[in-house]
Amino acid sequence: MQNLIQRTVYREDHESFREQVRRFFEKEVVPFHAEWERQGLVPKEVWRKAGREGLLNTLLPEPYGGGGDFGHAAVLIEEIARTGASGLGFPLHSDIVAPYIHTYGSKAQKDRWLPAMARGEMIGAIAMTEPGAGSDLKSVRTTAQKTSDGQHYVINGSKTFITNGINSELVIVVAKTAPELGAKGVSLIVVEAGTPGFSKGRKLEKIGLMAQDTSELFFDNVKVPVDHLLGEENMGFKYLMQELAQERLVVAVRAAMSIEAFLQKTVDYTRERKAFGQTVFEFQNTRFKLAEAKAKATMLRVFVDDCMALHLRHELTPERAAMVKLNATALQNQLLDEFLQLHGGYGYMTEYQVGRAWTDARVGRIYGGSDEIMKEIIARTL
Ligand SMILES: Cc1cc2nc3c(=O)[nH]c(=O)nc-3n(C[C@H](O)[C@H](O)[C@H](O)COP(=O)(O)OP(=O)(O)OC[C@H]3O[C@@H](n4cnc5c(N)ncnc54)[C@H](O)[C@@H]3O)c2cc1C
């Protein structure tokens, strides 16, 4: 589909990066994605290849990443949405996990972890959610207690729904270092795979995002040196709140492109498909549905690009990020449902991407903060 508006948010270097990403996806991702969906996992080798191509940590400065900005990150997210390659957990790794290390980590921590993440040799995850605590993050029960000599933390607890969990080689764990202080006693601590006591649970079976690995993680007396703490002790909750705006924008960028891609696919499909002696596109209902979709998608595109421009200037506020996520995912869910309907029974078949996109989209209203939490954030500014 042609761009709905003239997109001024991208520069030429972003668009040439898009060409590079497209070539990589055509060769290394699209032909294999269905197989990864059956396996429930994207092989680590694909991460290593993406690392060699410079597709990871794109928004971080060299040598920690690609020396780009959020525009490069957004290009990759859009290509994931456009091709339906929802198994790739690259955005979580590059645009959520790596920035925590870059923003709050010491030079030694950055040197140790970020170049390896940029090469795809250390796959990143962030473990906030627990079986008993999701939206209410401050009530996490995982603890990190300092040893009596002050040299280590000992982590105990369990996490669930962790993206890249099975593949993860580095996990930022949200743990209480001072449980009596509630939200003011939360810290972020890095745990590397292979550390004794750290284990991965089952790969969770989901209704969508079939190729993306999502798992439980367990911490049983996991001992890590104190220099695995990111930033200051007990400041974790504040760090999480600061970084969540970017995470929400990532979800919105993906939703907007998914709508545009499937609008085009639905136009193409309905122009081909015949019923009652005419194409499905020729029914007034179809054209009106698609016209409404285009009008709404255009409105969303203006808002998403504006939020991206604000974010590139470091001016995106938490409430704007909440608004764009809330709107983008609501519209994505509504419109993908209508696009699926216009595909008839074929829409329900996995061989047609629209059905998979429809199931993939549902989680956008839940993860990264649910709709209801977004409304809470916005309501505080009324
Ligand atoms: C595919 C997938 C991937 C994920 N990846 C990660 C990851 O990588 N790392 C990670 O840490 N987590 C991850 N999550 C977890 C996700 O962030 C949580 O599921 C989400 O924050 C909601 O938490 P919860 O599931 O505990 O629901 P709950 O918090 O139990 O919420 C249940 C319902 O109550 C509502 N609710 C809760 N609080 C309020 C309130 N104050 N007002 C009104 N309604 C409220 C919620 O909106 C929801 O509708 C992932 C989840 C999924 C499904």
The ligand as an SDF file (V2000), in Angstrom:
LIG
                    3D

 53 58  0  0  0  0  0  0  0  0999 V2000
    2.7030  -12.8840   24.8400 C   0  0  0  0  0  0  0  0  0  0  0  0
    3.0830  -12.1590   26.0820 C   0  0  0  0  0  0  0  0  0  0  0  0
    4.3890  -11.6890   26.2170 C   0  0  0  0  0  0  0  0  0  0  0  0
    4.7810  -11.0350   27.3870 C   0  0  0  0  0  0  0  0  0  0  0  0
    6.1010  -10.6540   27.5390 N   0  0  0  0  0  0  0  0  0  0  0  0
    6.5040  -10.2110   28.7540 C   0  0  0  0  0  0  0  0  0  0  0  0
    7.9070   -9.9790   29.0010 C   0  0  0  0  0  0  0  0  0  0  0  0
    8.7620  -10.1220   28.1160 O   0  0  0  0  0  0  0  0  0  0  0  0
    8.2650   -9.5830   30.2460 N   0  0  0  0  0  0  0  0  0  0  0  0
    7.3710   -9.3980   31.2500 C   0  0  0  0  0  0  0  0  0  0  0  0
    7.7660   -9.0610   32.3460 O   0  0  0  0  0  0  0  0  0  0  0  0
    6.0390   -9.5890   31.0350 N   0  0  0  0  0  0  0  0  0  0  0  0
    5.5950   -9.9980   29.8180 C   0  0  0  0  0  0  0  0  0  0  0  0
    4.2640  -10.2300   29.6030 N   0  0  0  0  0  0  0  0  0  0  0  0
    3.3220  -10.0030   30.6920 C   0  0  0  0  0  0  0  0  0  0  0  0
    2.3950   -8.8150   30.4880 C   0  0  0  0  0  0  0  0  0  0  0  0
    3.0950   -7.6090   30.5720 O   0  0  0  0  0  0  0  0  0  0  0  0
    1.2620   -8.9400   31.5210 C   0  0  0  0  0  0  0  0  0  0  0  0
    0.4760  -10.0600   31.1250 O   0  0  0  0  0  0  0  0  0  0  0  0
    0.4110   -7.7050   31.6130 C   0  0  0  0  0  0  0  0  0  0  0  0
    1.1410   -6.6290   32.1790 O   0  0  0  0  0  0  0  0  0  0  0  0
   -0.8640   -7.9470   32.4580 C   0  0  0  0  0  0  0  0  0  0  0  0
   -0.5480   -8.5430   33.6670 O   0  0  0  0  0  0  0  0  0  0  0  0
   -1.3210   -9.8580   34.1270 P   0  0  0  0  0  0  0  0  0  0  0  0
   -1.2770  -10.8300   33.0290 O   0  0  0  0  0  0  0  0  0  0  0  0
   -0.7950  -10.2860   35.4520 O   0  0  0  0  0  0  0  0  0  0  0  0
   -2.8300   -9.4130   34.3070 O   0  0  0  0  0  0  0  0  0  0  0  0
   -3.4930   -8.7790   35.6180 P   0  0  0  0  0  0  0  0  0  0  0  0
   -2.6180   -7.7050   36.1430 O   0  0  0  0  0  0  0  0  0  0  0  0
   -3.8680   -9.8820   36.5200 O   0  0  0  0  0  0  0  0  0  0  0  0
   -4.8010   -8.1410   35.0050 O   0  0  0  0  0  0  0  0  0  0  0  0
   -6.0340   -8.8390   34.8000 C   0  0  0  0  0  0  0  0  0  0  0  0
   -7.0780   -7.8300   34.3370 C   0  0  0  0  0  0  0  0  0  0  0  0
   -7.2670   -6.8450   35.3490 O   0  0  0  0  0  0  0  0  0  0  0  0
   -7.0880   -5.5670   34.8230 C   0  0  0  0  0  0  0  0  0  0  0  0
   -6.5120   -4.6590   35.8070 N   0  0  0  0  0  0  0  0  0  0  0  0
   -5.3730   -4.8230   36.5170 C   0  0  0  0  0  0  0  0  0  0  0  0
   -5.1520   -3.7380   37.2680 N   0  0  0  0  0  0  0  0  0  0  0  0
   -6.1660   -2.8660   37.0390 C   0  0  0  0  0  0  0  0  0  0  0  0
   -6.5080   -1.5720   37.5090 C   0  0  0  0  0  0  0  0  0  0  0  0
   -5.7220   -0.9170   38.3720 N   0  0  0  0  0  0  0  0  0  0  0  0
   -7.6310   -0.9980   37.0360 N   0  0  0  0  0  0  0  0  0  0  0  0
   -8.4290   -1.6340   36.1660 C   0  0  0  0  0  0  0  0  0  0  0  0
   -8.1600   -2.8580   35.6740 N   0  0  0  0  0  0  0  0  0  0  0  0
   -7.0510   -3.4640   36.1020 C   0  0  0  0  0  0  0  0  0  0  0  0
   -6.1050   -5.7640   33.6550 C   0  0  0  0  0  0  0  0  0  0  0  0
   -6.1510   -4.7050   32.7530 O   0  0  0  0  0  0  0  0  0  0  0  0
   -6.6160   -7.0610   33.0740 C   0  0  0  0  0  0  0  0  0  0  0  0
   -7.7170   -6.8040   32.2520 O   0  0  0  0  0  0  0  0  0  0  0  0
    3.8380  -10.8260   28.4240 C   0  0  0  0  0  0  0  0  0  0  0  0
    2.5290  -11.2640   28.2670 C   0  0  0  0  0  0  0  0  0  0  0  0
    2.1530  -11.9360   27.1210 C   0  0  0  0  0  0  0  0  0  0  0  0
    0.7360  -12.4220   27.0140 C   0  0  0  0  0  0  0  0  0  0  0  0
  1  2  1  0
  2  3  1  0
  2 52  2  0
  3  4  2  0
  4  5  1  0
  4 50  1  0
  5  6  2  0
  6  7  1  0
  6 13  1  0
  7  8  2  0
  7  9  1  0
  9 10  1  0
 10 11  2  0
 10 12  1  0
 12 13  2  0
 13 14  1  0
 14 15  1  0
 14 50  1  0
 15 16  1  0
 16 17  1  0
 16 18  1  0
 18 19  1  0
 18 20  1  0
 20 21  1  0
 20 22  1  0
 22 23  1  0
 23 24  1  0
 24 25  2  0
 24 26  1  0
 24 27  1  0
 27 28  1  0
 28 29  2  0
 28 30  1  0
 28 31  1  0
 31 32  1  0
 32 33  1  0
 33 34  1  0
 33 48  1  0
 34 35  1  0
 35 36  1  0
 35 46  1  0
 36 37  1  0
 36 45  1  0
 37 38  2  0
 38 39  1  0
 39 40  1  0
 39 45  2  0
 40 41  1  0
 40 42  2  0
 42 43  1  0
 43 44  2  0
 44 45  1  0
 46 47  1  0
 46 48  1  0
 48 49  1  0
 50 51  2  0
 51 52  1  0
 52 53  1  0
M  END
$$$$
